[in-house]
Amino acid sequence: MSRLAKKPIVLPKGVEVTVSKEEVNVKGPKGNLSHKLPEGIRLVKGEEGVTFELVEGFEIDKPILGLHRSLIQNAIVGVSAGFEKRLQLIGVGYRAAIKGAKLDLQLGFSHPCEIAIPSQLKIEVDKSVLIIISGIDKNLVGHFAAAVRSVKPPEPYKGKGIRYVDEFVRKKAGKAAKGK
């Protein structure tokens, strides 16, 4: 067994984990998530929390066990506290707005960029230059944030574009003037 999978997952208050044959359902104050376990892995509820066991007769790689433990851990954190990513728009005239079920981005292109917002996510726009993406599914929050960032990633000369709030963008030196 992997070192990570040996550690029990402690359940916060208000979070319930139910295990049916191969599916784990996690229910909490923010919502419900389910995760399908592969054959050969069993989830056992105990006093300390939730632990993983290997079923005899199945070959399961150690990293796979650690992966599923982390996915269940993320589901538990998601339904209890949730996940959040913040994106910042840097550039003159760069703006964001929510129009219905779409995120409307003005990024200096000749046309506005519209991105459909998944129903499981909550999107807020603060001062038209800060996008706050929150939800219970860590994977979905990260994928949507990456999709928004990929519309106009920060360029290396002035740093204009969409970046994560805590992201550091290495800047390059501009063209040097020719000396006479």
Backbone as a chain_set.jsonl record, in Angstrom:
{"seq": "MSRLAKKPIVLPKGVEVTVSKEEVNVKGPKGNLSHKLPEGIRLVKGEEGVTFELVEGFEIDKPILGLHRSLIQNAIVGVSAGFEKRLQLIGVGYRAAIKGAKLDLQLGFSHPCEIAIPSQLKIEVDKSVLIIISGIDKNLVGHFAAAVRSVKPPEPYKGKGIRYVDEFVRKKAGKAAKGK", "coords": {"N": [[0.831, -1.176, 0.0], [0.402, 2.309, -0.627], [2.179, 4.998, 1.016], [0.637, 7.258, 1.489], [-1.981, 6.297, 1.249], [-2.253, 4.768, 3.502], [-2.781, 6.466, 5.581], [-5.53, 7.553, 7.528], [-8.532, 9.235, 6.425], [-9.758, 12.011, 7.876], [-13.012, 12.842, 8.847], [-14.742, 15.861, 8.557], [-17.07, 17.781, 10.629], [-20.49, 17.322, 9.848], [-20.172, 16.047, 7.428], [-20.902, 13.268, 5.477], [-20.066, 9.991, 4.502], [-20.917, 7.577, 2.221], [-20.756, 4.234, 1.185], [-21.241, 2.316, -1.576], [-21.185, -0.66, -3.544], [-19.0, -0.071, -5.728], [-18.908, 2.641, -5.677], [-18.412, 5.783, -4.147], [-20.112, 8.013, -2.17], [-20.159, 11.329, -1.197], [-21.432, 13.499, 1.094], [-22.219, 16.74, 2.097], [-22.386, 20.018, 3.73], [-22.195, 21.825, 1.579], [-22.916, 20.437, -0.71], [-23.202, 17.484, -2.843], [-20.986, 14.875, -3.853], [-19.773, 12.289, -5.983], [-17.713, 9.384, -6.384], [-16.141, 6.979, -8.354], [-14.741, 3.935, -7.504], [-12.02, 1.845, -8.511], [-11.999, -1.714, -9.29], [-10.844, -3.829, -6.725], [-10.1, -2.053, -4.789], [-11.135, -1.117, -1.616], [-13.204, 0.816, 0.494], [-13.2, 1.637, 3.866], [-15.1, 2.486, 6.651], [-14.242, 3.842, 9.73], [-13.557, 4.496, 13.266], [-11.649, 6.526, 13.383], [-11.89, 7.708, 10.928], [-12.008, 7.483, 7.427], [-10.623, 4.737, 5.746], [-8.473, 2.979, 3.413], [-8.506, -0.218, 1.825], [-6.97, -3.057, 0.31], [-8.398, -5.408, -1.881], [-8.186, -8.882, -1.753], [-6.624, -10.85, -4.281], [-6.601, -9.087, -6.389], [-4.621, -7.089, -8.531], [-3.294, -4.115, -7.805], [-1.738, -1.087, -8.464], [0.497, 0.763, -6.384], [0.606, 3.647, -6.665], [-1.935, 4.165, -7.767], [-3.684, 3.662, -5.701], [-2.997, 5.702, -3.889], [-3.753, 7.866, -5.479], [-6.591, 7.625, -5.65], [-7.197, 7.918, -2.979], [-6.478, 10.59, -2.578], [-8.317, 11.822, -4.309], [-10.761, 11.233, -3.045], [-10.301, 12.567, -0.646], [-10.187, 15.22, -1.62], [-12.846, 15.469, -2.445], [-14.161, 15.362, 0.018], [-13.153, 17.665, 1.302], [-14.133, 19.52, -0.513], [-17.003, 19.37, -0.308], [-17.287, 20.25, 2.25], [-15.776, 22.668, 2.735], [-15.214, 23.797, 0.209], [-13.739, 24.965, -2.929], [-11.601, 27.452, -4.395], [-10.554, 29.633, -6.98], [-8.701, 32.409, -8.096], [-8.592, 34.794, -10.628], [-6.822, 37.295, -12.404], [-7.148, 40.156, -14.426], [-4.881, 41.755, -16.399], [-4.112, 44.618, -18.025], [-4.682, 47.345, -20.279], [-7.96, 48.327, -20.657], [-8.918, 45.75, -20.407], [-11.536, 43.719, -19.451], [-14.024, 41.975, -17.521], [-17.197, 40.367, -17.405], [-20.332, 39.052, -16.283], [-22.725, 37.573, -18.217], [-25.722, 36.369, -18.213], [-25.524, 32.939, -18.481], [-22.904, 32.966, -19.193], [-19.452, 33.889, -19.322], [-18.201, 36.929, -20.08], [-15.55, 38.28, -21.796], [-13.46, 41.02, -22.36], [-10.703, 41.487, -24.084], [-8.944, 42.979, -25.624], [-9.084, 41.961, -28.134], [-10.638, 41.925, -31.424], [-13.163, 41.154, -31.006], [-15.562, 40.219, -28.454], [-14.81, 37.696, -26.011], [-16.553, 34.83, -25.188], [-17.327, 32.562, -22.641], [-18.853, 29.603, -21.717], [-20.382, 29.047, -18.603], [-20.034, 26.409, -16.351], [-22.731, 24.682, -14.71], [-22.258, 23.807, -12.121], [-20.489, 25.514, -10.953], [-19.708, 28.607, -9.255], [-19.43, 31.852, -10.235], [-17.876, 34.941, -9.761], [-17.447, 38.4, -10.459], [-15.252, 40.891, -9.679], [-14.897, 44.305, -9.551], [-14.532, 44.327, -12.29], [-12.042, 43.343, -13.107], [-11.177, 41.193, -11.669], [-11.671, 37.817, -11.389], [-13.507, 35.457, -9.687], [-13.628, 32.129, -9.087], [-15.527, 29.55, -7.853], [-16.394, 26.435, -6.253], [-17.482, 23.018, -5.517], [-16.148, 20.903, -6.621], [-12.91, 20.172, -7.063], [-11.422, 19.531, -9.337], [-13.044, 20.456, -11.477], [-13.167, 23.212, -10.911], [-10.462, 23.924, -11.215], [-10.017, 23.189, -13.928], [-11.802, 24.919, -15.286], [-10.777, 27.41, -14.546], [-8.257, 27.242, -15.75], [-9.063, 27.108, -18.414], [-10.182, 29.643, -18.797], [-7.917, 31.229, -18.338], [-6.327, 30.41, -20.464], [-7.337, 31.743, -22.655], [-6.12, 34.222, -22.936], [-3.131, 34.109, -22.044], [-0.61, 35.413, -19.737], [1.709, 37.623, -21.231], [5.285, 37.655, -21.838], [6.64, 40.153, -21.836], [5.358, 42.63, -21.028], [3.607, 41.57, -19.271], [0.904, 41.49, -19.697], [-2.403, 40.154, -19.779], [-4.325, 37.255, -18.722], [-3.994, 36.108, -15.48], [-3.321, 33.952, -12.637], [-4.049, 35.061, -9.313], [-1.973, 34.736, -7.436], [0.155, 34.161, -9.072], [3.424, 34.281, -10.442], [4.915, 36.079, -12.982], [7.537, 35.742, -15.099], [9.445, 38.241, -16.514], [10.753, 39.304, -19.646], [13.593, 41.046, -20.968], [13.23, 43.951, -22.966], [13.697, 44.871, -26.47], [16.979, 45.839, -27.044], [18.348, 49.086, -27.489], [20.114, 50.092, -30.405], [23.487, 50.828, -30.25], [25.498, 53.676, -31.193]], "CA": [[0.0, 0.0, 0.0], [1.186, 3.541, -0.648], [2.252, 5.659, 2.321], [-0.481, 8.183, 1.603], [-3.232, 5.557, 1.408], [-2.316, 4.19, 4.846], [-3.312, 7.472, 6.498], [-6.99, 7.68, 7.464], [-9.072, 10.546, 6.075], [-10.611, 12.471, 8.968], [-14.232, 13.462, 8.34], [-15.173, 17.041, 9.308], [-18.464, 17.753, 11.076], [-21.491, 17.557, 8.812], [-19.853, 15.322, 6.195], [-21.223, 11.843, 5.522], [-19.533, 9.195, 3.396], [-21.602, 6.295, 2.06], [-20.047, 3.385, 0.234], [-21.942, 1.212, -2.21], [-20.202, -1.532, -4.202], [-17.793, 0.56, -6.281], [-19.073, 4.09, -5.718], [-18.353, 6.48, -2.866], [-20.872, 9.255, -2.19], [-19.771, 12.238, -0.125], [-22.493, 14.49, 1.261], [-21.833, 17.748, 3.073], [-23.215, 21.225, 3.728], [-22.146, 22.552, 0.298], [-23.442, 19.636, -1.812], [-22.872, 16.057, -2.929], [-20.075, 14.425, -4.898], [-19.584, 10.837, -5.994], [-16.46, 8.95, -6.998], [-16.145, 5.547, -8.635], [-13.488, 3.261, -7.172], [-11.746, 0.692, -9.37], [-12.06, -3.016, -8.626], [-9.645, -4.135, -5.969], [-9.937, -1.086, -3.702], [-12.312, -1.058, -0.751], [-13.196, 1.917, 1.45], [-13.717, 1.162, 5.148], [-15.348, 3.558, 7.61], [-13.851, 3.481, 11.089], [-13.696, 5.554, 14.263], [-10.736, 7.621, 13.047], [-12.307, 8.3, 9.663], [-12.145, 6.553, 6.31], [-9.349, 4.157, 5.318], [-8.522, 2.157, 2.214], [-7.988, -1.585, 1.902], [-6.866, -3.777, -0.958], [-9.132, -6.668, -1.929], [-7.285, -9.972, -2.142], [-6.833, -11.401, -5.613], [-6.525, -8.03, -7.397], [-3.341, -6.391, -8.645], [-3.472, -2.665, -7.867], [-0.482, -0.372, -8.271], [0.51, 1.652, -5.221], [0.216, 5.028, -6.975], [-3.378, 4.243, -8.023], [-4.318, 3.717, -4.388], [-2.78, 7.062, -3.402], [-4.556, 8.763, -6.313], [-7.998, 7.573, -5.254], [-7.285, 8.486, -1.637], [-6.447, 12.044, -2.746], [-9.575, 12.249, -4.928], [-11.79, 11.186, -2.0], [-9.957, 13.667, 0.266], [-10.624, 16.46, -2.273], [-14.31, 15.5, -2.411], [-14.555, 15.674, 1.394], [-12.851, 19.085, 1.519], [-15.017, 20.291, -1.384], [-18.376, 19.469, 0.204], [-17.303, 20.923, 3.548], [-15.26, 24.043, 2.648], [-15.233, 24.278, -1.163], [-12.473, 25.372, -3.533], [-11.692, 28.753, -5.041], [-9.42, 30.128, -7.769], [-8.871, 33.819, -8.444], [-7.879, 35.216, -11.83], [-6.676, 38.738, -12.497], [-6.96, 40.652, -15.785], [-3.897, 42.835, -16.403], [-4.019, 45.227, -19.344], [-5.553, 48.499, -20.47], [-9.221, 47.999, -21.306], [-9.31, 44.357, -20.187], [-12.67, 43.675, -18.532], [-14.813, 40.748, -17.468], [-18.568, 40.549, -16.927], [-21.159, 37.852, -16.399], [-23.947, 37.821, -18.975], [-26.497, 35.124, -18.19], [-24.727, 31.764, -18.103], [-21.622, 33.069, -19.892], [-18.462, 34.856, -18.852], [-17.86, 37.781, -21.216], [-14.216, 38.842, -21.595], [-12.964, 42.01, -23.317], [-9.263, 41.311, -23.893], [-8.173, 43.654, -26.652], [-9.34, 41.363, -29.441], [-11.658, 42.655, -32.167], [-14.454, 40.593, -30.61], [-15.563, 39.754, -27.064], [-14.705, 36.247, -25.835], [-17.577, 34.323, -24.277], [-17.079, 31.205, -22.166], [-20.012, 29.071, -20.999], [-20.081, 28.724, -17.207], [-20.673, 25.163, -15.912], [-23.767, 24.929, -13.699], [-21.785, 23.446, -10.784], [-19.564, 26.535, -10.468], [-20.199, 29.942, -8.956], [-18.454, 32.814, -10.746], [-18.089, 36.334, -9.378], [-16.507, 39.346, -11.063], [-15.07, 42.01, -8.764], [-14.293, 45.491, -10.177], [-14.362, 43.952, -13.699], [-10.706, 42.84, -13.421], [-10.893, 40.044, -10.813], [-12.652, 36.747, -11.565], [-13.445, 34.496, -8.585], [-14.277, 30.878, -9.478], [-15.639, 28.688, -6.676], [-17.24, 25.261, -6.404], [-17.13, 21.909, -4.63], [-15.324, 19.938, -7.347], [-11.593, 20.786, -7.273], [-11.037, 19.295, -10.723], [-13.822, 21.342, -12.34], [-12.728, 24.589, -10.641], [-9.149, 24.085, -11.837], [-10.128, 23.133, -15.389], [-12.444, 26.127, -15.789], [-9.817, 28.509, -14.371], [-7.231, 27.083, -16.786], [-9.678, 27.44, -19.703], [-10.293, 31.105, -18.86], [-6.553, 31.761, -18.446], [-5.76, 30.077, -21.773], [-7.832, 32.666, -23.678], [-5.046, 35.216, -23.115], [-2.153, 33.947, -20.965], [0.248, 36.592, -19.617], [2.846, 37.634, -22.151], [6.494, 37.817, -21.024], [7.292, 41.453, -21.918], [4.695, 43.575, -20.125], [2.801, 40.809, -18.317], [-0.517, 41.668, -19.966], [-3.147, 38.923, -20.006], [-5.052, 36.719, -17.57], [-3.111, 35.306, -14.623], [-3.8, 33.659, -11.291], [-3.688, 36.166, -8.425], [-0.682, 34.484, -6.797], [1.107, 33.7, -10.088], [4.548, 35.157, -10.761], [5.232, 36.033, -14.408], [8.9, 36.203, -15.391], [9.442, 39.169, -17.641], [11.974, 39.364, -20.452], [14.043, 42.395, -21.318], [12.798, 44.347, -24.301], [14.752, 45.011, -27.461], [17.972, 46.851, -26.654], [18.591, 50.088, -28.532], [21.397, 49.899, -31.073], [24.426, 51.902, -29.905], [26.252, 54.22, -32.33]], "C": [[0.88, 1.246, 0.0], [1.16, 4.188, 0.735], [1.056, 6.576, 2.541], [-1.781, 7.442, 1.892], [-3.36, 4.923, 2.786], [-2.912, 5.166, 5.853], [-4.837, 7.515, 6.401], [-7.387, 9.109, 7.083], [-10.043, 10.93, 7.183], [-11.812, 13.195, 8.37], [-14.592, 14.683, 9.181], [-16.637, 16.91, 9.723], [-19.395, 18.049, 9.91], [-21.229, 16.842, 7.504], [-20.138, 13.84, 6.401], [-20.64, 11.164, 4.293], [-20.294, 7.882, 3.372], [-20.908, 5.524, 0.949], [-21.002, 2.323, -0.27], [-20.893, 0.507, -3.059], [-18.926, -0.85, -4.68], [-17.877, 2.077, -6.292], [-19.08, 4.663, -4.304], [-19.113, 7.789, -3.028], [-20.496, 10.078, -0.97], [-20.814, 13.346, -0.072], [-22.085, 15.45, 2.366], [-22.704, 18.98, 2.972], [-23.233, 21.974, 2.395], [-22.695, 21.756, -0.877], [-23.017, 18.187, -1.732], [-21.893, 15.819, -4.065], [-19.99, 12.911, -4.835], [-18.304, 10.515, -6.754], [-16.51, 7.445, -7.169], [-14.766, 4.972, -8.333], [-13.256, 2.103, -8.129], [-11.861, -0.609, -8.57], [-10.748, -3.259, -7.9], [-9.365, -3.163, -4.84], [-11.245, -1.028, -2.922], [-12.131, 0.093, 0.233], [-13.853, 1.432, 2.734], [-13.883, 2.351, 6.085], [-15.003, 3.054, 9.002], [-14.055, 4.647, 12.034], [-12.838, 6.767, 13.921], [-11.18, 8.369, 11.795], [-12.475, 7.214, 8.624], [-10.759, 6.052, 5.925], [-9.568, 3.284, 4.094], [-7.942, 0.781, 2.489], [-7.918, -2.155, 0.503], [-7.644, -5.076, -0.848], [-8.17, -7.747, -2.411], [-7.643, -10.481, -3.531], [-6.77, -10.367, -6.727], [-5.15, -7.388, -7.355], [-3.636, -4.898, -8.804], [-2.112, -2.023, -7.613], [-0.603, 0.576, -7.078], [0.101, 3.085, -5.567], [-1.286, 5.195, -7.226], [-4.136, 4.368, -6.703], [-4.183, 5.121, -3.79], [-3.597, 8.087, -4.173], [-6.001, 8.795, -5.839], [-8.198, 8.099, -3.836], [-7.321, 10.014, -1.728], [-7.742, 12.566, -3.362], [-10.721, 12.249, -3.917], [-11.553, 12.322, -0.999], [-10.42, 15.003, -0.319], [-12.137, 16.584, -2.269], [-14.797, 15.889, -1.018], [-14.304, 17.151, 1.702], [-13.807, 19.953, 0.699], [-16.418, 20.452, -0.828], [-18.432, 20.14, 1.566], [-16.869, 22.39, 3.433], [-15.355, 24.625, 1.242], [-13.846, 24.689, -1.634], [-12.678, 26.683, -4.273], [-10.407, 29.054, -5.802], [-9.736, 31.576, -8.129], [-7.995, 34.142, -9.644], [-7.911, 36.735, -11.912], [-6.458, 39.113, -13.957], [-6.024, 41.854, -15.721], [-3.808, 43.359, -17.832], [-5.018, 46.36, -19.477], [-6.801, 48.062, -21.228], [-9.659, 46.555, -21.143], [-10.396, 44.333, -19.118], [-13.34, 42.317, -18.6], [-16.195, 41.094, -16.931], [-19.31, 39.229, -17.096], [-22.44, 38.251, -17.111], [-24.715, 36.513, -19.067], [-25.652, 33.982, -17.673], [-23.375, 31.769, -18.805], [-20.744, 34.121, -19.235], [-17.989, 35.623, -20.079], [-16.533, 38.478, -20.921], [-13.876, 39.812, -22.722], [-11.448, 42.043, -23.127], [-8.419, 41.948, -24.988], [-8.29, 43.013, -28.02], [-10.405, 42.192, -30.147], [-13.065, 42.203, -31.796], [-14.408, 40.218, -29.128], [-15.479, 38.226, -27.021], [-15.755, 35.817, -24.821], [-17.265, 32.88, -23.932], [-18.297, 30.768, -21.371], [-19.59, 28.647, -19.593], [-20.779, 27.412, -16.844], [-21.637, 25.436, -14.753], [-23.293, 24.635, -12.279], [-20.887, 24.522, -10.17], [-20.276, 27.846, -10.185], [-19.093, 30.911, -9.375], [-18.851, 34.208, -10.27], [-17.051, 37.187, -10.094], [-16.458, 40.565, -10.158], [-14.318, 43.123, -9.49], [-13.902, 45.241, -11.629], [-12.957, 43.487, -14.082], [-10.309, 41.636, -12.569], [-12.02, 39.031, -10.965], [-12.445, 35.737, -10.442], [-14.278, 33.284, -8.976], [-14.331, 29.991, -8.244], [-16.613, 27.555, -6.953], [-16.777, 24.157, -5.478], [-16.219, 20.894, -5.299], [-13.99, 20.596, -7.717], [-11.151, 20.671, -8.724], [-11.745, 20.276, -11.657], [-13.41, 22.802, -12.152], [-11.395, 24.855, -11.34], [-9.203, 24.089, -13.352], [-10.756, 24.403, -15.951], [-11.503, 27.325, -15.665], [-8.728, 28.443, -15.438], [-7.783, 27.439, -18.165], [-9.802, 28.953, -19.866], [-8.908, 31.716, -19.066], [-5.982, 31.534, -19.841], [-6.273, 30.977, -22.898], [-6.776, 33.728, -23.971], [-4.06, 35.077, -21.948], [-1.223, 35.159, -20.892], [1.453, 36.518, -20.55], [4.099, 38.059, -21.383], [7.135, 39.209, -21.042], [6.667, 42.487, -20.987], [3.829, 42.866, -19.091], [1.313, 40.949, -18.535], [-1.175, 40.323, -20.254], [-3.913, 38.52, -18.758], [-4.087, 35.848, -16.78], [-3.818, 34.994, -13.309], [-3.309, 34.776, -10.374], [-2.312, 35.96, -7.811], [0.401, 34.037, -7.779], [2.2, 34.745, -10.314], [4.876, 34.978, -12.235], [6.635, 36.586, -14.597], [8.866, 37.082, -16.624], [10.797, 39.163, -18.322], [12.348, 40.823, -20.676], [13.566, 42.702, -22.732], [13.976, 44.438, -25.249], [15.709, 46.118, -27.037], [18.187, 47.811, -27.816], [19.991, 49.891, -29.097], [22.297, 51.095, -30.762], [25.195, 52.369, -31.131], [27.671, 54.47, -31.977]], "O": [[1.976, 1.237, 0.561], [0.243, 3.959, 1.523], [0.525, 6.66, 3.648], [-2.596, 7.905, 2.691], [-4.465, 4.574, 3.2], [-3.482, 4.75, 6.862], [-5.38, 7.514, 5.296], [-6.672, 10.065, 7.382], [-11.042, 10.244, 7.4], [-11.66, 14.052, 7.499], [-14.735, 14.565, 10.397], [-17.355, 16.039, 9.232], [-19.118, 18.922, 9.087], [-21.992, 17.01, 6.552], [-19.678, 13.234, 7.368], [-20.71, 11.693, 3.184], [-20.324, 7.154, 4.364], [-20.527, 6.081, -0.081], [-21.516, 1.521, 0.509], [-19.807, 1.05, -3.263], [-17.868, -1.045, -4.081], [-17.006, 2.738, -6.859], [-19.679, 4.096, -3.39], [-18.803, 8.585, -3.913], [-20.514, 9.58, 0.156], [-21.05, 14.041, -1.06], [-21.657, 15.029, 3.44], [-23.667, 18.992, 2.205], [-24.193, 22.689, 2.11], [-22.924, 22.327, -1.943], [-22.538, 17.717, -0.7], [-21.958, 16.472, -5.107], [-20.118, 12.318, -3.764], [-17.872, 11.258, -7.636], [-16.875, 6.718, -6.245], [-13.753, 5.456, -8.839], [-14.214, 1.439, -8.523], [-11.825, -0.603, -7.339], [-9.675, -2.932, -8.406], [-8.486, -3.413, -4.015], [-12.324, -0.906, -3.502], [-11.033, 0.314, 0.745], [-14.949, 0.874, 2.695], [-12.951, 3.126, 6.297], [-15.424, 1.968, 9.401], [-14.647, 5.662, 11.667], [-13.25, 7.906, 14.143], [-10.867, 9.549, 11.635], [-13.022, 6.149, 8.908], [-9.826, 6.842, 5.791], [-10.694, 2.901, 3.777], [-7.01, 0.63, 3.279], [-8.699, -1.79, -0.376], [-7.56, -5.77, 0.166], [-7.428, -7.54, -3.371], [-8.814, -10.536, -3.905], [-6.875, -10.726, -7.9], [-4.584, -7.17, -6.283], [-4.17, -4.475, -9.829], [-1.419, -2.377, -6.659], [-1.674, 1.117, -6.806], [-0.681, 3.686, -4.83], [-1.848, 6.249, -6.929], [-5.12, 5.103, -6.614], [-5.147, 5.663, -3.247], [-4.079, 9.063, -3.598], [-6.571, 9.869, -5.646], [-9.248, 8.662, -3.524], [-8.107, 10.658, -1.034], [-8.218, 13.636, -2.982], [-11.556, 13.154, -3.923], [-12.505, 12.965, -0.556], [-10.982, 15.829, 0.399], [-12.666, 17.684, -2.108], [-15.745, 16.663, -0.888], [-15.154, 17.812, 2.298], [-14.243, 21.005, 1.166], [-16.974, 21.549, -0.866], [-19.504, 20.559, 2.002], [-17.535, 23.267, 3.983], [-15.558, 25.83, 1.092], [-12.902, 24.754, -0.848], [-13.782, 26.991, -4.722], [-9.309, 28.766, -5.325], [-10.879, 31.924, -8.426], [-6.81, 33.809, -9.674], [-8.896, 37.374, -11.54], [-5.675, 38.467, -14.654], [-6.33, 42.852, -15.069], [-3.462, 42.611, -18.746], [-6.08, 46.335, -18.855], [-6.706, 47.492, -22.315], [-10.688, 46.168, -21.696], [-10.211, 44.856, -18.019], [-13.24, 41.603, -19.598], [-16.347, 41.997, -16.108], [-18.96, 38.402, -17.938], [-23.154, 39.152, -16.671], [-24.402, 35.654, -19.892], [-25.123, 34.041, -16.563], [-22.765, 30.717, -18.995], [-21.227, 35.103, -18.672], [-17.439, 35.035, -21.01], [-16.406, 39.181, -19.919], [-13.99, 39.469, -23.898], [-10.96, 42.566, -22.125], [-7.301, 41.503, -25.25], [-7.66, 43.473, -28.972], [-11.012, 43.07, -29.534], [-14.048, 42.807, -32.228], [-13.334, 39.93, -28.598], [-16.016, 37.546, -27.895], [-15.835, 36.373, -23.726], [-16.975, 32.069, -24.812], [-18.732, 31.47, -20.459], [-18.574, 27.976, -19.414], [-21.994, 27.303, -17.01], [-21.391, 26.309, -13.921], [-23.865, 25.16, -11.324], [-20.559, 24.446, -8.985], [-21.303, 28.159, -10.787], [-17.955, 30.798, -8.918], [-20.013, 34.603, -10.364], [-15.918, 36.755, -10.311], [-17.48, 41.198, -9.896], [-13.216, 42.899, -9.989], [-13.002, 45.909, -12.138], [-12.694, 43.255, -15.262], [-9.208, 41.109, -12.733], [-13.182, 39.341, -10.703], [-11.343, 35.22, -10.263], [-15.488, 33.393, -9.173], [-13.294, 29.706, -7.644], [-17.528, 27.682, -7.766], [-15.806, 24.32, -4.74], [-15.577, 20.1, -4.612], [-13.945, 21.473, -8.58], [-10.573, 21.606, -9.278], [-11.111, 20.863, -12.534], [-13.315, 23.549, -13.126], [-11.222, 25.891, -11.982], [-8.524, 24.886, -14.0], [-10.304, 24.914, -16.976], [-11.436, 28.159, -16.567], [-8.321, 29.474, -15.973], [-7.069, 28.002, -18.994], [-9.556, 29.485, -20.948], [-8.747, 32.624, -19.882], [-5.235, 32.371, -20.349], [-5.702, 30.977, -23.989], [-6.562, 34.09, -25.128], [-4.137, 35.831, -20.978], [-1.061, 35.864, -21.888], [2.124, 35.491, -20.644], [3.988, 38.755, -20.374], [8.104, 39.426, -20.315], [7.38, 43.151, -20.234], [3.366, 43.491, -18.137], [0.525, 40.576, -17.666], [-0.58, 39.457, -20.894], [-4.126, 39.328, -17.854], [-3.439, 34.961, -17.336], [-4.773, 35.667, -12.918], [-2.264, 35.372, -10.632], [-1.553, 36.919, -7.677], [1.462, 33.579, -7.354], [1.925, 35.944, -10.37], [5.09, 33.855, -12.693], [6.899, 37.751, -14.297], [8.316, 36.699, -17.657], [11.841, 39.037, -17.681], [11.506, 41.716, -20.581], [13.507, 41.817, -23.586], [15.109, 44.124, -24.885], [15.273, 47.221, -26.707], [18.206, 47.405, -28.978], [20.931, 49.568, -28.37], [21.91, 52.242, -30.986], [25.514, 51.568, -32.01], [28.445, 54.927, -32.819]]}, "num_chains": 1, "name": "protein.A"}
